[in-house]
């Protein structure tokens, strides 16, 4: 069986099943990010210094990313041993249980130090499950897609990140409109409890999808590795490192735009949460539109050129973003978010087709999962905390913009060295060609 033998019906199911999983992943992550920025500090990390409480709360956000490599190793191993589909069923259940549990946790005032400990444990469980979720979802889509359409179909999965962000913020919007006492008393729990609905829907959709054709082919040929994680590190270690650095640009720009901006609004601009959300939410529509467009473009010109150009753009766009935010003019602030998100969209759109195809099918889940999740630690995990510190230390946004630009430079350099086979302008060739390389 080959990737091209997948039926249209199965391809559609694979794309939708992967998309909804990514949507849930980013909904859960965005909900935690919003809560960590604006709600969790007084509930779980009380302190006489509000800045200390906020930094501790944002640090708990980072813990989930640190746990992801553990999930990458676990689910990478089983994803390359027993298949993509089974692992994706397990990761979705784990993710739903962890997020729902956050919604029913008692606070520090109720049980003391045990409260933040339980919160962090739930965040770790989220991280472990997500460590295998994204890479598995990407592979199910890319490996079910025809060679010359992998850029486009892979990019569709990544629109789930924006859908999750948009959904999480829409759920929080009416909650922020409530009196602060009600918001901190019970309303903050609603977004986490609603995650259970998404998980149930996603679970039943994923049950109907066939196993990835590429993995089925590896299994049929008796080429399944006994220790795929170790084999991936041994044979593709350099590629894993480059993938980790390659995700920096997209990871930092997305986290800064979707999470840190909600902290920067009140602390750096003197705007309230609803003002920032009123700018952020319309801007996210740009991502939903642009990611598939850049995915289509990558099928014509190659994933690598699109990745390199977008990484270069993200070295400049943070300065424009902050400058436009500083105007405090709605239209100009919206323009700033749109520019940043266009650069992010171009970069993230090609990640599925680009990063998956640099690994042989037999160790592809392990290689991509480890590289991607390790990269997220350096990108998403600490970006809000680092930026909060830089703003406090310097009193302005310039240092933060230079920090974002530096991470984009890292991705650009990684992309220069992370090359596909000679037919780079046809980045979606048959996976056996990639494996042979």
Backbone torsions as a table, in degrees:
resi	resn	phi	psi	omega
1	UNK	NA	139.2	178.2
2	UNK	-122.9	169.5	-178.5
3	UNK	-61.3	-29.8	-176.6
4	UNK	-77.7	-9.7	-177.9
5	UNK	-88.3	-0.7	178.6
6	UNK	-65.9	133.6	179.6
7	UNK	-72.3	157.8	178.5
8	UNK	-60.2	-38.7	179.9
9	UNK	-62.3	-45.9	-179.9
10	UNK	-68.0	-36.6	178.4
11	UNK	-62.8	-43.0	179.2
12	UNK	-62.9	-44.7	178.6
13	UNK	-62.6	-41.8	-178.8
14	UNK	-63.3	-43.4	179.5
15	UNK	-63.4	-46.4	-177.5
16	UNK	-67.8	-41.6	179.3
17	UNK	-63.4	-40.5	178.1
18	UNK	-68.8	-39.9	-179.6
19	UNK	-62.4	-45.4	-176.8
20	UNK	-68.6	-32.5	176.2
21	UNK	-65.7	-42.8	177.4
22	UNK	-65.5	-37.7	177.3
23	UNK	-60.5	-45.7	179.7
24	UNK	-64.6	-43.2	179.7
25	UNK	-56.0	-49.1	-176.6
26	UNK	-78.4	-25.9	172.2
27	UNK	-62.5	-49.2	179.7
28	UNK	-61.6	-43.6	-178.2
29	UNK	-67.5	-41.9	179.5
30	UNK	-67.4	-39.7	178.1
31	UNK	-61.0	-43.1	178.4
32	UNK	-67.2	-39.5	179.9
33	UNK	-63.2	-43.9	177.9
34	UNK	-63.1	-46.2	-179.4
35	UNK	-64.6	-39.5	179.2
36	UNK	-65.4	-33.9	-179.0
37	UNK	-75.3	-35.6	-166.3
38	UNK	-125.8	-15.9	-170.2
39	UNK	-125.2	-44.2	-169.6
40	UNK	-66.9	-26.7	-176.2
41	UNK	-55.4	-54.0	179.7
42	UNK	-73.4	-23.4	-176.7
43	UNK	-84.0	-37.8	-173.4
44	UNK	-122.3	-18.0	-177.5
45	UNK	-132.8	58.5	-177.7
46	UNK	-64.4	141.1	-179.6
47	UNK	-155.2	152.3	177.5
48	UNK	-68.2	-23.5	178.0
49	UNK	-105.4	111.5	-178.5
50	UNK	-56.8	-34.4	179.9
51	UNK	-63.5	-41.0	179.7
52	UNK	-63.1	-44.2	178.9
53	UNK	-61.3	-41.1	179.0
54	UNK	-66.1	-42.0	179.4
55	UNK	-63.6	-40.2	177.8
56	UNK	-64.8	-40.6	179.5
57	UNK	-64.8	-43.2	178.1
58	UNK	-67.0	-30.8	176.8
59	UNK	-65.6	-34.4	177.2
60	UNK	-66.6	-29.6	174.0
61	UNK	-62.8	-39.8	-178.3
62	UNK	-68.3	-29.8	-177.4
63	UNK	-56.6	-37.9	-180.0
64	UNK	-60.5	-35.7	179.0
65	UNK	-73.1	-35.2	178.6
66	UNK	-65.1	-31.9	179.9
67	UNK	-77.1	-16.2	-174.9
68	UNK	-62.0	-40.9	178.7
69	UNK	-59.0	-30.3	176.2
70	UNK	-62.6	-46.3	176.9
71	UNK	-64.4	-35.2	179.3
72	UNK	-63.2	-41.9	179.3
73	UNK	-66.7	-46.3	-177.8
74	UNK	-64.1	-54.7	-174.7
75	UNK	-79.0	-24.6	172.9
76	UNK	-62.9	-43.4	178.6
77	UNK	-60.0	-53.4	-176.3
78	UNK	-73.6	-28.9	177.1
79	UNK	-65.5	-33.3	176.6
80	UNK	-90.1	-9.7	179.5
81	UNK	-99.3	-49.3	-174.3
82	UNK	-113.3	-10.5	175.5
83	UNK	123.5	158.1	-177.9
84	UNK	-70.4	-41.5	-171.1
85	UNK	-61.3	-48.9	-177.7
86	UNK	-59.4	-43.7	-179.5
87	UNK	-63.1	-38.7	-179.3
88	UNK	-68.2	-30.7	174.8
89	UNK	-66.1	-42.3	-178.7
90	UNK	-68.2	-44.4	-177.4
91	UNK	-63.4	-36.1	-179.5
92	UNK	-66.5	-41.8	178.6
93	UNK	-64.1	-45.4	179.3
94	UNK	-59.3	-44.0	-178.2
95	UNK	-63.0	-43.4	-179.6
96	UNK	-65.0	-42.5	179.1
97	UNK	-62.1	-44.1	-177.6
98	UNK	-64.8	-44.4	-177.4
99	UNK	-69.5	-41.5	177.1
100	UNK	-61.7	-38.9	179.9
101	UNK	-61.7	-37.5	177.4
102	UNK	-59.6	-37.4	-178.5
103	UNK	-67.9	-15.5	179.9
104	UNK	-114.2	8.6	-178.3
105	UNK	-69.5	140.6	168.8
106	UNK	-72.1	158.5	-176.4
107	UNK	-94.5	176.2	179.3
108	UNK	-59.6	-39.5	-179.8
109	UNK	-62.7	-28.3	-176.7
110	UNK	-87.5	-40.6	-175.9
111	UNK	-131.4	9.2	175.5
112	UNK	73.1	-144.0	-172.7
113	UNK	-62.7	-20.9	178.9
114	UNK	-63.2	-29.5	-177.3
115	UNK	-61.5	-54.8	178.2
116	UNK	-64.9	-29.3	176.9
117	UNK	-63.6	-45.9	178.7
118	UNK	-65.1	-38.6	178.2
119	UNK	-60.7	-45.3	-179.2
120	UNK	-66.7	-36.5	177.0
121	UNK	-63.6	-41.0	176.4
122	UNK	-63.9	-39.7	178.8
123	UNK	-65.0	-36.7	177.0
124	UNK	-64.6	-43.8	178.3
125	UNK	-61.9	-39.4	174.3
126	UNK	-58.0	-47.0	-177.6
127	UNK	-62.2	-42.9	-180.0
128	UNK	-61.9	-44.4	-178.3
129	UNK	-67.5	-41.4	-179.1
130	UNK	-69.3	-25.2	178.4
131	UNK	-56.5	-28.6	177.1
132	UNK	-106.4	-16.6	-173.6
133	UNK	-65.6	-54.9	-172.1
134	UNK	-64.6	-48.9	-177.7
135	UNK	-61.7	-41.4	178.1
136	UNK	-63.2	-41.4	179.5
137	UNK	-64.4	-42.0	178.9
138	UNK	-62.2	-45.7	-177.7
139	UNK	-65.7	-38.9	178.6
140	UNK	-60.0	-37.2	-179.9
141	UNK	-76.7	-52.6	-176.5
142	UNK	-62.1	-41.3	-177.1
143	UNK	-76.6	-16.0	173.9
144	UNK	-89.7	-7.0	-172.8
145	UNK	-98.1	154.1	176.0
146	UNK	-70.0	153.7	-172.5
147	UNK	-53.5	-46.4	-174.6
148	UNK	-86.4	11.7	178.6
149	UNK	-127.6	10.0	-175.5
150	UNK	-68.4	-31.4	177.3
151	UNK	-63.2	-45.3	-178.6
152	UNK	-68.3	-52.2	-176.9
153	UNK	-65.3	-36.5	176.1
154	UNK	-63.5	-37.9	-179.9
155	UNK	-66.4	-31.4	179.4
156	UNK	-60.2	-36.7	177.8
157	UNK	-59.8	-38.7	-176.1
158	UNK	-73.5	-14.4	172.5
159	UNK	-68.4	-18.8	175.9
160	UNK	-62.6	-29.7	177.3
161	UNK	-61.4	-43.9	179.7
162	UNK	-71.7	-38.9	178.4
163	UNK	-60.7	-41.4	177.9
164	UNK	-65.3	-43.9	177.1
165	UNK	-60.2	-47.3	-178.5
166	UNK	-62.8	-44.1	-179.1
167	UNK	-64.1	-43.6	-179.9
168	UNK	-61.9	-44.0	-178.9
169	UNK	-70.1	-34.4	176.0
170	UNK	-64.6	-38.0	177.8
171	UNK	-66.8	-37.7	-179.4
172	UNK	-75.6	-23.2	-174.8
173	UNK	-56.1	-52.1	177.9
174	UNK	-68.9	-24.9	178.3
175	UNK	-68.1	-39.6	177.2
176	UNK	-67.8	-21.2	179.7
177	UNK	-77.9	-15.2	178.9
178	UNK	-74.0	159.3	171.9
179	UNK	-56.1	144.5	-174.2
180	UNK	-56.8	-36.8	-179.4
181	UNK	-61.3	-44.2	179.4
182	UNK	-68.5	-38.9	179.9
183	UNK	-60.8	-44.5	-178.2
184	UNK	-79.2	-18.9	-177.3
185	UNK	-81.2	-50.9	-174.3
186	UNK	-143.3	-29.8	-170.5
187	UNK	-66.5	-30.2	-178.3
188	UNK	-61.7	-20.7	-177.2
189	UNK	-75.0	-24.7	-172.5
190	UNK	-56.8	-48.0	-178.5
191	UNK	-59.1	-33.1	-179.2
192	UNK	-76.5	-35.7	178.3
193	UNK	-70.0	-33.5	-179.8
194	UNK	-66.9	-19.7	179.8
195	UNK	-58.8	-30.1	-178.2
196	UNK	-60.4	-35.7	179.8
197	UNK	-64.1	-45.6	179.9
198	UNK	-62.2	-40.4	-177.7
199	UNK	-64.8	-42.4	179.8
200	UNK	-61.7	-44.7	178.8
201	UNK	-62.0	-46.8	-179.0
202	UNK	-63.0	-37.1	-178.8
203	UNK	-61.4	-47.4	-176.9
204	UNK	-70.6	-30.9	176.2
205	UNK	-67.3	-42.9	-177.0
206	UNK	-68.7	-26.1	179.0
207	UNK	-62.5	-26.1	-173.5
208	UNK	-91.0	-0.6	-177.1
209	UNK	-93.5	137.2	176.9
210	UNK	-72.5	161.9	175.7
211	UNK	-62.0	153.6	178.1
212	UNK	-56.9	131.8	179.1
213	UNK	-59.4	-37.5	-179.2
214	UNK	-65.4	-42.0	178.2
215	UNK	-69.0	-39.8	177.8
216	UNK	-59.2	-36.5	178.6
217	UNK	-68.2	-42.0	177.3
218	UNK	-61.2	-42.5	-179.8
219	UNK	-66.6	-41.3	-179.1
220	UNK	-64.1	-34.8	179.6
221	UNK	-82.5	-1.1	-178.2
222	UNK	67.7	29.7	-176.2
223	UNK	-101.5	14.0	178.7
224	UNK	-68.8	131.5	-178.9
225	UNK	-82.1	144.9	176.7
226	UNK	-72.0	-38.5	179.8
227	UNK	-128.8	73.2	-173.9
228	UNK	-61.4	-33.4	180.0
229	UNK	-63.6	-47.7	179.7
230	UNK	-65.2	-38.2	178.8
231	UNK	-67.4	-36.8	177.3
232	UNK	-64.8	-43.2	178.6
233	UNK	-65.1	-36.1	-176.7
234	UNK	-74.7	-43.4	-173.6
235	UNK	-95.6	-23.3	-175.5
236	UNK	-129.6	27.9	-176.9
237	UNK	-59.1	-44.1	179.8
238	UNK	-62.3	-40.6	179.6
239	UNK	-64.9	-39.6	177.9
240	UNK	-60.6	-44.4	179.0
241	UNK	-62.0	-43.4	-179.9
242	UNK	-65.8	-38.1	176.3
243	UNK	-63.2	-41.3	179.0
244	UNK	-59.4	-46.1	178.5
245	UNK	-71.1	-31.3	-177.2
246	UNK	-64.5	-27.7	-176.4
247	UNK	-83.7	-6.1	-176.5
248	UNK	-55.5	-48.4	-173.7
249	UNK	-60.5	-50.5	-179.1
250	UNK	-66.6	-42.2	-177.1
251	UNK	-62.3	-47.8	-178.2
252	UNK	-68.4	-45.6	-177.6
253	UNK	-62.8	-39.6	179.5
254	UNK	-68.6	-44.9	-178.6
255	UNK	-66.2	-39.3	178.4
256	UNK	-65.6	-43.3	-179.2
257	UNK	-70.4	-35.9	-173.3
258	UNK	-97.0	-27.0	-176.2
259	UNK	-112.2	-58.6	-174.0
260	UNK	-66.7	-29.8	-179.5
261	UNK	-57.8	-31.0	179.7
262	UNK	-72.5	-23.5	173.4
263	UNK	-84.9	-38.9	-178.0
264	UNK	-67.0	-33.0	179.8
265	UNK	-53.9	-58.1	179.4
266	UNK	-69.9	-41.3	-172.9
267	UNK	-83.7	-33.2	-176.1
268	UNK	-103.7	-23.4	-175.5
269	UNK	-118.6	-14.2	-177.8
270	UNK	74.3	24.3	178.9
271	UNK	-104.0	151.6	-179.5
272	UNK	-86.1	173.9	-174.2
273	UNK	-60.2	-40.7	-177.4
274	UNK	-66.6	-33.6	176.9
275	UNK	-62.1	-43.9	-178.9
276	UNK	-69.6	-40.9	178.5
277	UNK	-64.5	-33.6	179.2
278	UNK	-65.2	-24.4	176.1
279	UNK	-90.1	-42.7	-174.8
280	UNK	-64.5	-46.7	-172.6
281	UNK	-62.9	-47.2	176.9
282	UNK	-63.1	-32.6	-178.7
283	UNK	-66.7	-28.7	-178.8
284	UNK	-66.4	-21.2	177.1
285	UNK	-60.8	-31.7	178.4
286	UNK	-58.1	-39.9	-178.1
287	UNK	-65.9	-45.2	-178.9
288	UNK	-60.4	-35.4	180.0
289	UNK	-78.6	-43.5	-169.9
290	UNK	-78.6	-34.1	-176.9
291	UNK	-58.4	-49.8	177.5
292	UNK	-63.2	-33.5	179.2
293	UNK	-64.3	-44.3	177.9
294	UNK	-70.5	-29.6	174.6
295	UNK	-63.6	-43.2	176.5
296	UNK	-63.5	-42.3	178.9
297	UNK	-59.5	-39.9	-177.7
298	UNK	-66.7	-27.5	176.5
299	UNK	-70.5	-18.9	-179.6
300	UNK	-97.1	-41.7	-174.5
301	UNK	-107.5	-11.3	-178.6
302	UNK	108.1	143.3	-178.7
303	UNK	-69.7	-34.2	-175.3
304	UNK	-67.7	-46.1	176.8
305	UNK	-58.6	-40.1	178.9
306	UNK	-64.8	-41.4	-179.8
307	UNK	-63.4	-46.2	-177.9
308	UNK	-64.9	-44.0	-179.2
309	UNK	-64.3	-41.4	-178.8
310	UNK	-70.8	-35.6	176.2
311	UNK	-62.1	-41.5	177.8
312	UNK	-63.0	-39.9	-179.8
313	UNK	-64.2	-34.8	-178.5
314	UNK	-75.6	-4.1	170.7
315	UNK	-79.0	-22.2	-175.7
316	UNK	-106.1	-38.2	-171.8
317	UNK	-60.2	-32.8	178.2
318	UNK	-57.7	-34.1	179.1
319	UNK	-67.7	-40.8	177.0
320	UNK	-66.3	-40.3	-179.4
321	UNK	-58.9	-53.2	-177.7
322	UNK	-65.8	-39.8	179.9
323	UNK	-60.9	-41.3	178.9
324	UNK	-72.2	-35.1	175.2
325	UNK	-62.0	-37.7	-177.0
326	UNK	-66.1	-16.4	177.8
327	UNK	-70.4	-24.0	-177.3
328	UNK	59.8	17.2	176.5
329	UNK	-96.5	125.6	-171.2
330	UNK	-54.2	-50.2	-176.8
331	UNK	-61.5	-41.2	-179.9
332	UNK	-72.5	-36.2	175.7
333	UNK	-63.7	-41.8	177.7
334	UNK	-62.1	-41.0	177.4
335	UNK	-61.1	-40.5	179.0
336	UNK	-61.3	-45.8	177.3
337	UNK	-63.1	-41.1	-178.1
338	UNK	-63.6	-42.4	179.1
339	UNK	-62.7	-46.0	179.2
340	UNK	-61.4	-42.5	-176.8
341	UNK	-73.6	-25.3	174.5
342	UNK	-67.4	-45.0	176.5
343	UNK	-61.3	-42.8	177.6
344	UNK	-62.8	-43.5	-177.4
345	UNK	-59.9	-45.3	-179.9
346	UNK	-61.5	-40.1	-177.4
347	UNK	-71.7	-47.8	-174.4
348	UNK	-75.4	-25.2	-178.5
349	UNK	-59.2	-34.8	-174.3
350	UNK	-94.9	-4.0	-178.4
351	UNK	-57.0	-47.0	-178.3
352	UNK	-59.5	-53.1	-177.2
353	UNK	-69.5	-36.6	-177.4
354	UNK	-72.1	-57.5	-172.5
355	UNK	-71.3	-29.2	-179.1
356	UNK	-74.1	-37.8	-172.4
357	UNK	-80.5	-4.8	176.8
358	UNK	-83.4	-3.7	178.7
359	UNK	-113.3	145.4	172.5
360	UNK	-63.5	146.3	-177.3
361	UNK	-54.3	-35.5	-174.5
362	UNK	-67.6	-24.3	179.1
363	UNK	-126.4	19.8	-173.5
364	UNK	-66.5	-43.1	-179.7
365	UNK	-61.7	-48.7	-178.4
366	UNK	-62.3	-48.8	-176.5
367	UNK	-62.2	-48.5	-177.9
368	UNK	-69.3	-42.2	-178.2
369	UNK	-61.1	-44.8	-178.8
370	UNK	-67.6	-49.1	-179.7
371	UNK	-60.6	-46.1	-177.4
372	UNK	-63.9	-47.2	-175.6
373	UNK	-72.8	-36.6	175.4
374	UNK	-63.2	-39.8	178.1
375	UNK	-62.3	-35.1	-179.5
376	UNK	-65.5	-27.3	176.8
377	UNK	-64.4	-44.7	179.2
378	UNK	-73.8	-21.3	-177.2
379	UNK	-99.9	-82.4	-172.6
380	UNK	-66.3	-39.9	-165.2
381	UNK	-58.1	-49.8	-171.7
382	UNK	-105.4	-0.1	-177.5
383	UNK	-56.8	-46.9	179.0
384	UNK	-63.3	-42.5	-178.8
385	UNK	-67.1	-43.5	178.6
386	UNK	-61.5	-42.4	-178.6
387	UNK	-68.3	-39.5	176.9
388	UNK	-61.8	-40.2	178.1
389	UNK	-66.3	-44.6	-178.5
390	UNK	-63.0	-39.2	178.2
391	UNK	-65.1	-42.1	179.4
392	UNK	-66.9	-38.0	-175.7
393	UNK	-77.1	-35.4	-174.5
394	UNK	-106.6	-20.4	179.7
395	UNK	79.1	4.9	-179.5
396	UNK	-149.8	179.2	-173.3
397	UNK	-95.1	-8.9	-173.6
398	UNK	-58.3	-45.5	-179.3
399	UNK	-63.1	-35.4	179.1
400	UNK	-66.9	-42.1	179.3
401	UNK	-63.3	-39.6	176.7
402	UNK	-65.0	-37.1	176.7
403	UNK	-62.1	-45.9	178.3
404	UNK	-63.3	-41.0	179.7
405	UNK	-63.5	-39.5	-179.9
406	UNK	-63.9	-39.2	179.3
407	UNK	-67.2	-34.1	176.6
408	UNK	-67.6	-35.9	177.0
409	UNK	-63.0	-39.2	177.1
410	UNK	-59.5	-44.1	179.1
411	UNK	-65.5	-39.3	178.9
412	UNK	-60.4	-45.9	179.2
413	UNK	-64.0	-42.1	178.1
414	UNK	-60.7	-41.8	-180.0
415	UNK	-64.9	-31.7	178.5
416	UNK	-63.4	-37.7	-178.1
417	UNK	-90.9	-20.6	-177.5
418	UNK	-87.5	88.8	-173.8
419	UNK	-104.5	145.4	172.2
420	UNK	-84.4	177.0	176.5
421	UNK	-58.1	177.9	-173.8
422	UNK	-57.8	-32.3	179.1
423	UNK	-84.1	53.5	-176.4
424	UNK	-58.0	-32.8	-178.3
425	UNK	-76.4	-4.2	170.4
426	UNK	-123.8	69.2	-168.9
427	UNK	-68.1	-7.2	-173.4
428	UNK	-113.1	40.9	178.3
429	UNK	-70.2	173.1	178.0
430	UNK	-52.6	134.1	-176.4
431	UNK	-59.1	-23.7	179.0
432	UNK	-67.3	-31.2	176.0
433	UNK	-64.4	-41.7	178.6
434	UNK	-64.9	-42.5	-178.8
435	UNK	-61.5	-41.2	-178.8
436	UNK	-64.1	-29.5	179.5
437	UNK	-73.3	NA	NA
